[in-house]
Amino acid sequence: MLDQEFNILYKREDNFNEDSVSRMTELYKEILELTGEDAKREGLVKTPLRVARAMHFMTQGYEIDAGEILRSAIFEEAHSEMVIVKDIELYSMCEHHMLPFYGRAHVAYIPDRYITGLSKIARVVDVFARRLQVQERLTCQIRDVIQKTLNPLGVAVVVEAKHLCMMMRGVEKQNSVTTTSAFTGEFENNSTRSEFISLISSKLS
């Protein structure tokens, strides 16, 4: 039963753990030197610190509860048709090579009494993307937290992404796009799933 817990306020904060940043800075300095670079030259003096802070930012999703984001803006509403937020930009890091992958997420759910703020869906995508990831797990995590928190009649998630680990190294395929999907409830029915796919594929006139 959804209750007053929904009134919890969620506030975004980008905080750096200074001790962790300091330790990572020293390690990145060592990595630079191991590549054959001079970590003391002008262009690289501050690079280890910048990279450490960037890594903290790109992995800040570990510190955030995606369910709390949804619960901070839940409303009781009689709407029972499909709600879609599509073309959500996402940037993540492949856990195998620690190189970026980026693309779009399309998320839908069919409410069963409760809806959430549309921006919260995009924030949920960010929370799971800001971790070391594989695209398959990312897709399922988005689906599962929406299903668990809102308890809708169904959830659908499709993620389309390009992976720099395929583009910059290895097979070096520049134009390949990976698509993953995850469904629950009503979206496991062919007709509902087909409607969702059609809607995320269409363009507004």
N, C-alpha and C positions, 0 to 999 in steps of 0.2 A: 504494500500500500504506500503510495507516494504521500508525503506529509510535509510538515513545516520545515523539514530539512532543506527544501528547495529555496528557502529564503537566505541561505548562506551566500554571502557576497564573494565573488571571485575577483581578485585584482592581479593583473599581470605585473611581474617584477623581473627584471633582468639583473640578477645578483651574481657577482663573481666571488668564489672562495679564494681569497688572496693567498692562503697557504698553498692551495692546490695550483693556482696560477704560477706562483713562484717556483714550485718544484717542476712543473711542466716547462717553464721557461728555460731552466737549466738543461733539461733533457733535450729540448728542441735545439738549443745552442750546440749540444754535443752531436745531434743528428746532422746539423749543418756542417760541422767540422768533419764528420765521417764521410760526407759527400765530397770532400776535398775543398770546400769553401773556407774562406777566412771570416769567421763569425764576428771579427772586430772591425771589418771594413765598414765604411760609412753607411752603405745601403742596407747592411744586414744587422747593424747594432741593435735595432729595436725589433727586428723580425721575430725572434723567439717569443718575446712578450706578446706581440700582435697575434701570432699563431696560437699561443696558449689561450688568450682571451677569445679568439675566434672559435677554438675547439669547445670551450665552455659554452659559448652561445649556441653552437650547432648541436650540442648534446644536452641542452637544458631541459629537454622533455622528460628526462629521468626524474626530475624534481617536482613534476607537476602531475596532479591527479586529474585525468581527463573526465572522469565521472563528476568531479566537483564542478568543473566548468559547465557541464550540462545542467547540473542541479541548481546552479546559480541563476538560471533563467528558464524555469519550467512553469508553464501556464496550463490551466485546465481549459480545454476548448473542445467543442463538439465536432470539429473538422475530422473527417475520416477518409479523405482522399490523399493520394500520394503527395509528399512534400519532397522536392528535389533541390539540392544545392549543387550545381555543376560547375566545372572548370575552376576548381579550387587549386590555385598554384601550390605546389609542394616542392621542397628541397630537402634531400636527406643524404645520408652517408652510407655507402655500402660497407657492411661489416667485414667483408672478405678482403678488400683492398684499401678501405678507408678513402675511397674516392667518391665524389658526389654522384647522385642520380637525381633527376628533376623531371617534373611533368605536371599532370593534373589529376585530381580526384573528383569523382562524381558520386554524390551520396544522396540516398533517398530513404525515407521511412514512411510507413502508413500509420498515423497516430491511432492510439486506442485510449482516448480521453485526454491525453497530455501531449503538448508540443513544447519545443524549446526554441530559444532565440536563434535565428538563422546564422548569426555571426559565431555562435558557439559551435556549430558544426565545423566551420572553417578552423576554429581554434583547436578542436579535437584532432583534426588532420595534422596541424602543426605540432601538437604535443607528441604524437607518435612518430612524426617525420624527424623531429629533433632528437633522434637517438641513432645509434649504430643499428642499421636495419638490413633486412632483405625485403623486397617488395611484397612477396607473398604474405609474410607475417604482418607487415604494415597494413595491408588491406583487411586482414581478419581482425586486427586489433581495433580498427575504426568501427567495423561492423559490430564487434562484440560489446564494446562499451556503450554504444547507442542502444543495442538490444537490452542490455542489462539495466541501464539507467532509466530509459523511457518506457520499457516494456511495450513497444509498439506491436502492431500486427505483422510487421515484417521490416527488414532492413536490407538495402542493396548498396554495395560499394564497388565501383570500378576505378582502377588506377592505371593510368597510362604514363610511362616514364622512359627517359633515355638514360643510359648508364655510362658514365665516363670510363668505367673499368672495361667496357667493351669498345669504346670509341678511341681511347688514348693508348691502350695497351692490348695485349692478347690478339684477338681476331681483328681489331681495328675496323669495326663496321660502323660507319658514321651515321647511317640513316635508320638503324634498327630501333624499334619501339617495343617495349614489353608491356603487355596488358594483363592485369590480374583482376579477378572478380570474387566477390563473396556475398552470399545471400542467406536470409533467414525467412521463415514464415511464408507470407503470401507471395514473396518474390521467388519462391521455389516453384510456383505455378508458372507454366510456360507463358500464358497470356499476360500475366502481370509483369513478368520479367521482360517480355517482348515490348510492352508498353514503355517500360523504363528505358530500355536500350534505344527505342525510337526517340524518346524525348531528349535524352542526353546527346543524341546524334544530330538533332535538328537545330537550326539557327532561327532566332527571332527575326521576323520581318521588319 
